[in-house]
């Protein structure tokens, strides 16, 4: 019996995928299948994966380039395991990850088991343990509620701190639950599609169990999809927000607190969209950029949300930012975020 199907979507990943493959091969849980889904790569990564298929647990599936959501959905269709897990093609995992998470899930009768992760960036590592505020790791309903609320937003509308990173690779999912509830990745979403999948899976699941270990190594890349300029970034943010709202409004958790957190999340996402316009990678003129920033500031949901923020809670710099955003000062906002970007990169002396 296959206990866990591990789905690895990839596209032009020849530089880092070998470490990914070998960390999965070393898993102490032997009853696994590993489904590598090639999303139309043009480099040698598919050939590299194919060279490992002498290991009968490894399967290579090739398809046209349609994006990571399509690739993951293909992996779900191919999977035969009791549980499903996901690994990204530039990351790696500890050898006991699936053995211990599978055992914990089975012992608890859980539809989902979740763990912490290790963030790797520029030679530094940082543990991102699960912070469940004293909740017992076996208290399924309390875990689910806290995960849903913190995945939407933390308590601060300007900070990403306190947000639970909704990434599919830190969980395993009972396959039958995914199939029975018809949960798939939304192929219309180009960003945060994994957060939507996580939320939908959590809301549809019964028992959820949490591990206090960090098994997954997330290797940060400045070239990842969320760090590159996107022409449609603001449109994608609106689509993600609508999809998230549709899910949450139908849930038993929906109420004043969750509505507030959705507003705080939308503020953060719109600021991120402004930063996207300020950054490099676009041939837009200065005027086009400031017009895009003004369009974001005129967003009715954004304006209503930011009007609810208690400005007196913030320092002088953040009060200036809120003032500029609320009054839609597109040109000044451009220079504000440009200076902030240069300061972050250490380019200002």
SERO-4910 file (N, C-alpha, C, O; in steps of 0.05 Angstrom, whole numbers):
BEGIN
 pado doro    nc1    nc2    nc3   cac1   cac2   cac3    cc1    cc2    cc3    oc1    oc2    oc3
  Unk    A     17    -24      0      0      0      0     17     25      0     37     27     15
  Unk    A     10     44    -17     24     70    -18     13     87      4    -11     93      4
  Unk    A     30     96     22     20    112     45     20    142     38      1    156     46
  Unk    A     40    151     24     41    180     17     49    183    -13     70    172    -21
  Unk    A     34    198    -28     41    206    -55     53    234    -53     41    252    -43
  Unk    A     78    237    -62     92    262    -60     93    274    -88    104    263   -107
  Unk    A     81    298    -91     78    311   -118     98    334   -120     99    351   -103
  Unk    A    115    333   -141    135    353   -145    132    366   -172    141    354   -192
  Unk    A    119    389   -174    117    402   -200    144    416   -206    157    426   -187
  Unk    A    152    418   -231    176    432   -237    176    444   -265    162    434   -283
  Unk    A    191    466   -268    194    479   -293    222    491   -294    229    508   -279
  Unk    A    239    481   -313    267    491   -316    281    492   -289    290    513   -281
  Unk    A    282    469   -276    293    468   -249    319    453   -247    326    443   -225
  Unk    A    334    450   -268    358    433   -268    379    441   -248    394    424   -239
  Unk    A    379    467   -240    400    476   -221    396    465   -193    416    461   -179
  Unk    A    372    461   -184    368    453   -156    353    428   -152    350    419   -129
  Unk    A    343    415   -173    324    393   -168    338    367   -159    325    350   -147
  Unk    A    364    364   -164    377    340   -155    376    337   -125    370    315   -115
  Unk    A    381    359   -110    379    357    -81    351    351    -72    348    336    -52
  Unk    A    331    361    -86    304    355    -80    298    325    -83    287    312    -65
  Unk    A    306    314   -105    302    286   -111    314    268    -90    302    250    -79
  Unk    A    340    274    -84    354    256    -66    345    258    -38    347    239    -23
  Unk    A    335    282    -29    324    284     -2    298    267      0    292    257     21
  Unk    A    283    266    -22    258    249    -22    265    220    -23    253    203     -9
  Unk    A    285    213    -38    294    185    -40    303    174    -13    300    150     -7
  Unk    A    314    192      4    325    183     30    303    181     51    309    175     75
  Unk    A    278    185     44    257    184     64    256    157     79    258    136     66
  Unk    A    253    158    106    252    133    121    226    119    117    224     95    122
  Unk    A    205    133    108    180    120    100    184    109     72    188    125     53
  Unk    A    183     84     69    189     71     43    165     68     26    167     66      1
  Unk    A    141     67     38    116     63     22    107     89     10     86    100     18
  Unk    A    122    100     -8    116    126    -20    117    123    -51    129    104    -61
  Unk    A    103    141    -64    108    145    -93    114    174    -97    104    192    -83
  Unk    A    131    180   -116    140    207   -121    133    214   -149    144    203   -168
  Unk    A    115    234   -152    105    241   -179    117    268   -187    109    289   -176
  Unk    A    136    267   -205    148    292   -215    132    300   -240    129    285   -259
  Unk    A    122    324   -239    106    334   -262    121    356   -276    125    378   -265
  Unk    A    130    350   -300    145    369   -316    125    388   -331    110    379   -348
  Unk    A    126    413   -323    107    433   -334    119    446   -360    120    470   -362
  Unk    A    128    428   -378    138    438   -404    165    451   -403    170    471   -416
  Unk    A    183    439   -387    210    450   -384    225    451   -411    221    434   -428
  Unk    A    242    471   -414    259    474   -439    288    469   -433    305    471   -451
  Unk    A    295    463   -407    323    456   -401    325    426   -397    309    411   -408
  Unk    A    345    417   -383    350    388   -380    339    377   -354    345    354   -347
  Unk    A    321    391   -340    311    381   -315    295    356   -318    297    338   -301
  Unk    A    279    353   -339    263    329   -343    281    305   -347    276    283   -337
  Unk    A    303    309   -363    322    287   -367    336    279   -341    341    255   -336
  Unk    A    341    299   -324    354    293   -299    335    277   -281    344    257   -269
  Unk    A    310    284   -280    291    269   -264    288    241   -276    287    221   -261
  Unk    A    287    239   -302    284    213   -315    307    194   -308    303    169   -307
  Unk    A    331    205   -303    354    188   -296    350    175   -268    365    156   -262
  Unk    A    331    184   -253    326    172   -226    303    152   -227    297    140   -206
  Unk    A    290    148   -250    266    131   -250    272    101   -249    254     85   -250
  Unk    A    298     94   -246    304     66   -240    293     59   -212    287     36   -206
  Unk    A    291     79   -195    277     77   -170    247     75   -177    235     95   -185
  Unk    A    235     52   -173    208     47   -182    187     65   -168    164     67   -177
  Unk    A    195     78   -146    176     96   -132    174    123   -147    155    138   -142
  Unk    A    192    128   -165    193    154   -179    180    152   -206    186    134   -222
  Unk    A    162    171   -211    148    172   -236    150    200   -248    147    219   -234
  Unk    A    156    201   -274    158    226   -288    134    230   -306    128    213   -323
  Unk    A    119    252   -303     96    259   -320    103    284   -335    111    304   -322
  Unk    A    100    284   -361    106    308   -377     80    320   -387     61    306   -394
  Unk    A     79    346   -388     56    361   -398     64    387   -409     87    396   -406
  Unk    A     45    400   -423     51    427   -434     52    447   -411     41    443   -390
  Unk    A     66    469   -416     69    490   -396     42    505   -392     33    519   -409
  Unk    A     30    500   -368      5    513   -361      5    524   -333    -15    533   -323
  Unk    A     28    524   -320     30    535   -293     30    515   -271     23    492   -275
  Unk    A     39    524   -247     43    505   -225     17    493   -215     17    470   -207
  Unk    A     -5    508   -217    -31    497   -207    -39    473   -225    -48    453   -215
  Unk    A    -37    477   -251    -43    455   -269    -26    431   -265    -35    408   -265
  Unk    A      0    436   -259     19    414   -254     12    399   -228     12    374   -228
  Unk    A      5    413   -208     -3    400   -182    -29    385   -186    -32    363   -175
  Unk    A    -48    396   -201    -73    382   -205    -68    356   -220    -81    336   -215
  Unk    A    -50    356   -239    -43    332   -254    -31    311   -234    -37    287   -236
  Unk    A    -15    321   -216     -3    303   -196    -25    290   -178    -23    267   -172
  Unk    A    -45    306   -170    -67    296   -154    -82    274   -170    -89    253   -158
  Unk    A    -86    279   -196   -100    259   -212    -84    233   -214    -96    211   -216
  Unk    A    -58    234   -214    -41    211   -217    -37    196   -190    -30    172   -190
  Unk    A    -42    209   -168    -35    199   -141    -52    175   -133    -75    173   -140
  Unk    A    -39    156   -119    -53    132   -109    -50    129    -79    -62    110    -67
  Unk    A    -35    146    -66    -30    143    -37    -53    149    -19    -72    162    -27
  Unk    A    -50    140      6    -71    146     26    -70    176     32    -91    189     36
  Unk    A    -47    188     33    -44    217     37    -28    229     13    -13    215     -1
  Unk    A    -30    255     10    -16    269    -11      1    291      2     -8    304     21
  Unk    A     26    294     -7     43    315      1     55    329    -23     55    318    -45
  Unk    A     65    353    -19     77    369    -41    105    378    -33    110    386    -10
  Unk    A    123    378    -53    149    389    -49    155    407    -73    150    399    -96
  Unk    A    166    430    -69    174    448    -91    202    439   -101    218    429    -85
  Unk    A    207    445   -126    231    433   -139    258    446   -131    279    436   -139
  Unk    A    257    467   -115    283    479   -106    286    476    -76    304    488    -64
  Unk    A    268    460    -63    269    456    -34    279    427    -28    282    411    -46
  Unk    A    282    422     -2    289    394      6    276    388     33    267    406     47
  Unk    A    276    362     41    261    354     65    279    336     82    296    321     72
  Unk    A    273    336    108    286    319    127    277    290    122    255    285    113
  Unk    A    295    271    128    290    243    121    266    230    135    254    211    125
  Unk    A    259    241    158    237    229    173    211    244    169    191    239    183
  Unk    A    210    263    151    186    281    149    161    264    145    142    267    160
  Unk    A    160    248    124    135    235    117    129    211    136    106    205    140
  Unk    A    150    198    146    145    176    165    131    187    190    111    176    199
  Unk    A    141    209    201    131    219    226    104    233    222     86    231    239
  Unk    A    101    248    200     75    261    195     53    241    188     31    244    197
  Unk    A     60    220    173     41    199    167     32    185    193      8    180    197
  Unk    A     51    178    210     45    164    235     26    181    252      7    171    264
  Unk    A     33    206    254     17    225    270    -12    227    259    -31    228    274
  Unk    A    -14    229    233    -40    231    220    -57    206    224    -80    208    231
  Unk    A    -45    183    221    -60    158    224    -68    154    253    -91    146    258
  Unk    A    -50    159    272    -56    155    300    -79    173    309    -95    166    326
  Unk    A    -81    197    296   -102    217    303   -127    215    286   -146    228    291
  Unk    A   -126    198    266   -148    196    247   -152    223    233   -175    231    227
  Unk    A   -130    236    226   -131    264    216   -133    265    186   -121    248    172
  Unk    A   -148    284    176   -148    290    147   -124    306    138   -115    304    115
  Unk    A   -113    322    157    -90    338    151    -70    337    174    -78    337    198
  Unk    A    -44    335    168    -23    338    188     -5    360    178      2    361    154
  Unk    A      2    378    196     18    402    189     43    403    206     42    395    229
  Unk    A     64    415    195     89    418    210    101    446    205     90    461    189
  Unk    A    122    452    220    137    476    215    156    473    192    156    452    179
  Unk    A    172    494    187    192    492    165    216    509    172    216    525    191
  Unk    A    237    505    156    262    520    159    265    537    135    264    528    112
  Unk    A    268    563    139    272    582    117    302    585    112    318    591    130
  Unk    A    311    580     87    339    583     80    342    606     60    329    606     39
  Unk    A    360    624     66    364    647     49    392    658     52    401    665     74
  Unk    A    407    660     30    433    672     29    452    660     50    467    675     63
  Unk    A    451    634     54    468    621     73    459    621    102    471    609    119
  Unk    A    436    634    107    425    635    134    400    617    136    386    614    116
  Unk    A    396    606    159    372    590    164    356    600    188    368    611    207
  Unk    A    330    598    186    313    607    208    290    588    210    275    583    191
  Unk    A    286    578    235    264    560    240    238    575    241    235    595    255
  Unk    A    218    565    227    191    576    228    173    554    240    157    541    227
  Unk    A    176    552    267    160    532    281    130    540    281    124    564    278
  Unk    A    113    520    284     85    526    287     80    541    313     89    531    335
  Unk    A     68    564    312     61    579    336     31    577    341     16    593    330
  Unk    A     24    558    358     -5    553    362    -14    564    389    -35    556    399
  Unk    A      1    583    400     -7    597    424    -17    578    447    -38    583    458
  Unk    A     -2    558    452     -8    540    474    -29    519    468    -37    504    486
  Unk    A    -39    518    443    -59    498    436    -46    471    435    -25    467    424
  Unk    A    -59    451    447    -50    424    445    -50    415    416    -69    419    401
  Unk    A    -28    401    408    -25    393    380    -46    374    371    -48    368    347
  Unk    A    -62    363    389    -83    344    382   -111    356    384   -130    343    379
  Unk    A   -112    382    391   -138    396    393   -146    406    365   -141    428    358
  Unk    A   -160    388    351   -165    392    322   -180    418    316   -171    434    299
  Unk    A   -202    423    330   -218    447    324   -203    473    330   -205    492    315
  Unk    A   -189    473    352   -174    497    360   -151    502    340   -146    525    333
  Unk    A   -138    481    331   -117    483    310   -129    495    285   -118    514    273
  Unk    A   -151    483    276   -163    492    251   -171    522    252   -165    537    233
  Unk    A   -184    530    273   -192    558    275   -169    577    275   -169    597    261
  Unk    A   -148    570    291   -125    588    292   -110    590    265   -101    611    257
  Unk    A   -108    567    252    -95    566    226   -110    583    205    -98    599    190
  Unk    A   -136    580    205   -153    595    185   -150    625    191   -145    641    172
  Unk    A   -153    633    216   -152    662    222   -124    673    217   -122    695    205
  Unk    A   -103    659    225    -76    670    221    -67    668    192    -49    683    184
  Unk    A    -79    650    177    -73    649    148    -84    673    133    -73    681    113
  Unk    A   -106    683    143   -119    707    130   -102    731    137    -95    746    118
  Unk    A    -97    736    162    -80    759    170    -74    758    200    -88    746    215
  Unk    A    -52    772    207    -46    776    235    -62    800    245    -80    809    231
  Unk    A    -54    810    268    -70    832    281    -63    859    270    -77    878    274
  Unk    A    -40    861    255    -31    887    246    -36    890    216    -26    874    200
  Unk    A    -51    911    208    -57    914    179    -33    922    162    -35    921    137
  Unk    A    -11    930    174     13    938    158     35    918    158     55    921    143
  Unk    A     34    898    175     56    879    177     47    851    169     24    842    174
  Unk    A     66    837    157     61    809    150     66    791    174     60    767    173
  Unk    A     79    802    195     84    786    219     58    774    230     37    787    229
  Unk    A     59    750    240     35    738    251     18    723    231     -1    710    239
  Unk    A     24    726    206      9    711    185     21    683    183     45    680    179
  Unk    A      4    663    184     13    636    180     17    632    150      0    638    133
  Unk    A     41    622    143     48    619    115     32    595    103     38    572    109
  Unk    A     13    601     86     -4    581     75      8    567     51      1    573     28
  Unk    A     27    549     56     41    535     35     34    506     36     34    493     58
  Unk    A     28    494     13     18    467     13     39    447     21     33    424     29
  Unk    A     65    454     19     86    434     24     90    428     54    105    410     60
  Unk    A     78    443     71     81    438    100     59    420    111     58    416    135
  Unk    A     42    409     94     20    392    103     20    366     87     30    365     64
  Unk    A      7    346     98     -2    323     82    -33    322     85    -44    329    106
  Unk    A    -46    313     63    -75    314     61    -85    286     55    -74    272     38
  Unk    A   -106    278     69   -119    252     62   -130    254     34   -146    271     28
  Unk    A   -121    236     17   -128    238    -12   -158    235    -16   -170    250    -32
  Unk    A   -171    217     -1   -200    213     -5   -216    238      1   -236    244    -12
  Unk    A   -207    254     21   -221    278     29   -218    299      6   -238    312     -1
  Unk    A   -194    301     -5   -189    319    -27   -207    312    -51   -219    329    -64
  Unk    A   -209    286    -57   -225    277    -80   -254    280    -75   -269    289    -92
  Unk    A   -263    272    -51   -292    274    -45   -302    303    -45   -325    308    -53
  Unk    A   -285    321    -36   -293    350    -35   -286    365    -61   -291    389    -63
  Unk    A   -275    350    -80   -267    362   -106   -249    387   -103   -254    407   -116
  Unk    A   -229    384    -85   -211    406    -80   -188    405    -99   -173    385   -100
  Unk    A   -184    425   -115   -162    427   -134   -150    455   -133   -162    473   -121
  Unk    A   -127    459   -144   -115    485   -146   -129    501   -168   -135    491   -189
  Unk    A   -134    526   -162   -148    544   -181   -128    552   -202   -110    568   -197
  Unk    A   -132    543   -226   -113    548   -248   -115    576   -260    -99    583   -276
  Unk    A   -135    591   -250   -137    619   -259   -120    637   -241   -115    660   -249
  Unk    A   -111    627   -219    -94    643   -201    -65    638   -206    -56    615   -207
  Unk    A    -49    659   -209    -21    657   -215     -4    662   -190     20    656   -189
  Unk    A    -17    673   -169     -3    677   -143    -21    668   -120    -46    669   -123
  Unk    A     -9    659    -98    -24    652    -74    -45    630    -78    -64    628    -63
  Unk    A    -41    615   -100    -60    593   -105    -57    571    -83    -77    557    -78
  Unk    A    -34    569    -71    -30    549    -50    -45    558    -24    -55    541    -10
  Unk    A    -46    584    -18    -61    593      5    -90    586      2   -103    578     21
  Unk    A   -101    591    -22   -129    585    -27   -134    555    -23   -154    546    -11
  Unk    A   -116    538    -34   -118    509    -31   -117    501     -2   -133    485      7
  Unk    A    -99    513     13    -97    506     42   -122    514     57   -132    498     73
  Unk    A   -132    538     52   -157    546     66   -180    527     59   -195    519     77
  Unk    A   -183    521     34   -206    504     25   -203    476     38   -223    464     47
  Unk    A   -178    466     39   -173    440     51   -179    440     81   -191    421     91
  Unk    A   -169    460     94   -174    462    123   -204    463    130   -213    449    147
  Unk    A   -218    480    115   -247    483    120   -263    458    114   -284    453    126
  Unk    A   -253    442     95   -267    417     88   -260    393    105   -272    372    103
  Unk    A   -239    396    121   -228    373    135   -241    369    163   -252    388    174
  Unk    A   -240    345    172   -249    338    199   -226    343    219   -220    365    226
  Unk    A   -214    321    227   -191    323    246   -166    335    232   -160    328    209
  Unk    A   -153    352    247   -127    363    239   -108    360    262   -115    366    285
  Unk    A    -84    352    256    -64    348    277    -38    363    269    -32    366    245
  Unk    A    -24    373    289      0    389    284     25    376    297     24    366    319
  Unk    A     47    377    282     72    368    292     88    392    302     87    414    289
  Unk    A    103    389    323    120    412    332    148    412    319    165    427    327
  Unk    A    151    394    300    177    393    286    177    409    260    156    415    249
  Unk    A    201    417    251    204    431    226    220    414    207    244    412    208
  Unk    A    205    400    189    218    380    171    225    391    144    242    381    130
  Unk    A    211    412    135    213    422    108    233    445    106    232    464    122
  Unk    A    250    445     86    269    467     82    261    483     57    264    474     34
  Unk    A    251    506     63    242    525     42    266    542     34    276    558     50
  Unk    A    275    539      9    298    554     -1    288    579    -15    277    577    -37
  Unk    A    292    602     -3    282    627    -14    298    634    -39    322    632    -40
  Unk    A    283    642    -60    295    651    -85    285    678    -93    260    682    -94
  Unk    A    302    697    -99    294    723   -107    281    722   -135    268    742   -143
  Unk    A    284    700   -148    273    697   -175    246    682   -175    235    676   -196
  Unk    A    235    677   -151    209    663   -150    187    681   -161    190    705   -164
  Unk    A    165    668   -168    143    682   -181    133    706   -166    126    727   -178
  Unk    A    132    704   -139    122    726   -123    141    750   -121    133    771   -112
  Unk    A    166    746   -129    186    767   -127    192    781   -154    208    799   -155
  Unk    A    179    772   -175    183    784   -202    160    803   -208    138    800   -198
  Unk    A    166    823   -224    145    842   -233    124    827   -249    131    811   -266
  Unk    A     99    832   -243     77    821   -258     59    843   -267     50    860   -252
  Unk    A     53    843   -293     35    863   -305      7    861   -293     -7    881   -289
  Unk    A     -2    836   -287    -29    832   -277    -30    828   -247    -50    817   -237
  Unk    A    -10    838   -232     -8    832   -204    -33    842   -188    -44    827   -172
  Unk    A    -41    866   -193    -64    878   -179    -90    862   -186   -106    856   -168
  Unk    A    -93    855   -211   -116    838   -219   -116    811   -205   -137    801   -196
  Unk    A    -92    800   -202    -89    774   -189    -96    776   -159   -109    758   -148
  Unk    A    -88    798   -147    -94    803   -119   -124    805   -114   -135    793    -95
  Unk    A   -138    818   -132   -167    821   -130   -180    793   -134   -199    787   -120
  Unk    A   -169    777   -152   -181    750   -157   -176    732   -133   -195    718   -124
  Unk    A   -152    733   -121   -146    717    -98   -164    725    -74   -175    708    -60
  Unk    A   -167    751    -71   -184    762    -49   -213    753    -52   -226    746    -32
  Unk    A   -223    754    -76   -251    746    -81   -254    716    -75   -273    708    -62
  Unk    A   -235    700    -85   -236    671    -81   -235    664    -51   -250    647    -41
  Unk    A   -218    679    -36   -215    674     -8   -241    682      7   -250    668     24
  Unk    A   -252    705      0   -276    715     12   -299    695      7   -315    689     26
  Unk    A   -301    685    -17   -323    666    -23   -321    641     -5   -342    631      4
  Unk    A   -297    632      0   -293    608     17   -301    615     46   -315    600     59
  Unk    A   -290    637     56   -293    644     84   -322    652     92   -331    646    114
  Unk    A   -336    665     74   -363    674     80   -382    650     83   -403    652     96
  Unk    A   -374    627     72   -391    603     74   -384    587     99   -397    567    106
  Unk    A   -362    594    113   -352    578    135   -366    586    161   -377    608    163
  Unk    A   -364    568    180   -376    574    207   -360    595    222   -370    605    242
  Unk    A   -336    601    213   -319    620    227   -325    649    219   -316    668    232
  Unk    A   -341    653    198   -345    680    188   -359    697    208   -380    689    220
  Unk    A   -349    721    212   -360    740    231   -344    765    232   -327    770    214
  Unk    A   -347    782    252   -334    808    254   -304    806    254   -290    821    240
  Unk    A   -293    786    269   -264    784    271   -251    775    245   -231    786    236
  Unk    A   -264    756    232   -253    746    206   -256    768    185   -238    771    168
  Unk    A   -278    783    186   -282    805    167   -260    826    170   -249    837    151
  Unk    A   -253    832    195   -232    851    200   -205    841    189   -190    856    177
  Unk    A   -200    816    193   -174    805    184   -173    804    153   -152    808    141
  Unk    A   -196    800    140   -196    801    111   -190    829    101   -177    833     81
  Unk    A   -200    849    116   -194    877    109   -165    883    113   -152    896     96
  Unk    A   -153    874    135   -125    878    140   -108    865    119    -88    876    110
  Unk    A   -116    841    111   -101    826     90   -102    842     63    -82    844     49
  Unk    A   -125    853     57   -128    867     32   -110    892     31    -99    899     10
  Unk    A   -108    906     54    -89    929     55    -61    920     49    -48    933     32
  Unk    A    -52    898     61    -25    889     56    -21    881     27      0    887     15
  Unk    A    -41    868     15    -39    859    -12    -38    883    -32    -23    883    -51
  Unk    A    -54    904    -26    -54    927    -43    -27    942    -41    -17    953    -61
  Unk    A    -16    944    -17     11    956    -14     31    940    -30     49    951    -42
  Unk    A     29    913    -29     47    896    -44     44    902    -74     63    902    -89
  Unk    A     19    907    -83     14    913   -111     28    940   -118     38    943   -141
  Unk    A     27    959   -100     41    985   -105     71    980   -107     84    991   -125
  Unk    A     82    964    -89    111    958    -90    118    944   -116    139    949   -127
  Unk    A    100    927   -126    104    914   -152    107    935   -174    124    932   -192
  Unk    A     91    956   -173     93    977   -194    118    993   -192    129   1003   -212
  Unk    A    128    996   -167    152   1013   -162    177    998   -171    197   1010   -179
  Unk    A    177    971   -169    201    955   -173    210    955   -202    197    966   -220
  Unk    A    233    941   -206    244    939   -233    229    917   -249    212    903   -238
  Unk    A    237    914   -274    226    893   -291    202    901   -308    190    884   -320
  Unk    A    196    927   -309    175    937   -326    184    960   -343    201    976   -334
  Unk    A    174    962   -367    181    984   -384    160   1007   -383    161   1025   -399
  Unk    A    143   1006   -363    123   1027   -360    137   1054   -354    158   1055   -341
  Unk    A    125   1075   -364    136   1102   -358    129   1110   -330    112   1097   -317
  Unk    A    142   1131   -320    137   1140   -293    107   1147   -290     94   1141   -270
  Unk    A     96   1160   -311     68   1168   -310     49   1144   -308     29   1144   -294
  Unk    A     56   1123   -323     39   1099   -323     40   1085   -295     20   1075   -286
  Unk    A     64   1086   -283     67   1074   -257     51   1089   -236     36   1076   -220
  Unk    A     52   1115   -236     37   1130   -216      7   1128   -221     -8   1129   -202
  Unk    A     -1   1125   -246    -30   1121   -251    -39   1094   -240    -61   1092   -229
  Unk    A    -22   1074   -243    -29   1048   -231    -31   1049   -201    -49   1037   -189
  Unk    A    -12   1064   -189    -13   1067   -159    -39   1081   -151    -51   1073   -131
  Unk    A    -46   1102   -165    -71   1116   -159    -95   1099   -162   -114   1101   -146
  Unk    A    -95   1082   -183   -118   1064   -187   -121   1045   -163   -143   1040   -154
  Unk    A    -99   1035   -152   -100   1017   -129   -111   1032   -105   -127   1022    -90
  Unk    A   -101   1057   -101   -110   1073    -78   -140   1080    -80   -153   1084    -59
  Unk    A   -151   1081   -104   -179   1087   -108   -197   1062   -105   -222   1065   -105
  Unk    A   -185   1039   -102   -201   1014    -98   -219   1018    -74   -210   1025    -52
  Unk    A   -245   1014    -78   -265   1020    -57   -260   1003    -32   -262   1013     -9
  Unk    A   -254    977    -35   -248    960    -12   -224    969      2   -223    969     27
  Unk    A   -203    977    -12   -178    987      0   -184   1012     16   -175   1015     39
  Unk    A   -199   1031      4   -205   1056     18   -221   1051     43   -215   1063     64
  Unk    A   -241   1034     41   -257   1028     65   -241   1015     87   -245   1020    110
  Unk    A   -223    997     78   -207    982     98   -187   1001    112   -184   1000    136
  Unk    A   -173   1017     96   -152   1034    108   -164   1056    126   -151   1066    144
  Unk    A   -189   1064    120   -203   1084    137   -208   1073    165   -211   1089    184
  Unk    A   -208   1047    168   -214   1034    194   -188   1032    212   -190   1025    235
  Unk    A   -165   1037    200   -140   1033    214   -136   1056    234   -140   1079    228
  Unk    A   -129   1049    259   -125   1068    280    -96   1080    277    -77   1067    285
  Unk    A    -94   1103    265    -68   1114    258    -51   1120    282    -26   1118    281
  Unk    A    -63   1126    305    -48   1133    329    -31   1110    340    -14   1114    357
  Unk    A    -36   1085    330    -21   1062    338      6   1060    326     23   1043    333
  Unk    A     12   1078    306     36   1075    290     56   1097    294     49   1119    304
  Unk    A     81   1091    287    102   1112    289     99   1132    267     82   1129    249
  Unk    A    116   1152    267    113   1175    249    115   1165    219    100   1174    202
  Unk    A    134   1148    214    138   1138    186    113   1124    176    105   1129    153
  Unk    A    102   1106    192     78   1092    183     54   1110    181     36   1105    164
  Unk    A     52   1130    198     30   1149    196     32   1165    170     11   1171    158
  Unk    A     56   1171    162     60   1185    136     50   1166    113     36   1175     95
  Unk    A     58   1141    114     50   1122     94     20   1119     92      8   1120     71
  Unk    A      7   1117    115    -22   1115    116    -35   1140    105    -56   1139     91
  Unk    A    -24   1164    112    -34   1189    102    -33   1190     71    -53   1198     58
  Unk    A    -10   1182     60     -7   1183     31    -25   1163     17    -37   1169     -4
  Unk    A    -29   1140     29    -46   1119     17    -75   1128     18    -90   1125     -2
  Unk    A    -83   1139     41   -111   1147     44   -119   1170     26   -142   1172     17
  Unk    A   -100   1187     20   -105   1211      4    -97   1207    -25    -98   1226    -41
  Unk    A    -89   1183    -32    -82   1176    -59    -62   1195    -72    -67   1206    -93
  Unk    A    -39   1197    -59    -18   1215    -69      2   1197    -85     23   1190    -75
  Unk    A     -7   1190   -110      8   1170   -125     37   1176   -130     54   1159   -127
  Unk    A     43   1201   -138     70   1209   -144     88   1207   -119    110   1196   -120
  Unk    A     78   1218    -97     94   1217    -72     97   1188    -62    118   1180    -52
  Unk    A     76   1172    -65     78   1144    -58     99   1129    -74    114   1113    -63
  Unk    A    101   1136   -100    122   1124   -116    149   1128   -104    164   1109   -100
  Unk    A    155   1153    -97    182   1159    -86    185   1148    -58    207   1141    -50
  Unk    A    163   1147    -43    165   1136    -16    174   1107    -17    192   1099     -3
  Unk    A    160   1091    -34    167   1063    -35    193   1058    -50    207   1038    -45
  Unk    A    200   1076    -69    226   1073    -82    249   1077    -62    268   1062    -62
  Unk    A    246   1097    -45    266   1102    -25    267   1079     -5    289   1070      4
  Unk    A    244   1068      2    243   1045     21    256   1021      9    270   1006     23
  Unk    A    253   1017    -17    266    995    -31    296    997    -31    310    978    -25
  Unk    A    306   1022    -37    335   1027    -37    346   1024     -9    368   1013     -6
  Unk    A    332   1033     11    341   1031     39    343   1001     47    362    993     60
  Unk    A    323    985     39    323    957     45    347    943     33    359    924     45
  Unk    A    354    951      8    377    939     -6    404    950      3    425    941     -7
  Unk    A    404    970     21    428    982     30    441   1001     10    465   1006     11
  Unk    A    425   1012     -9    436   1029    -29    437   1058    -20    449   1075    -34
  Unk    A    423   1064      3    424   1092     13    446   1094     33    448   1078     52
  Unk    A    463   1115     31    485   1119     49    476   1140     71    492   1146     88
***
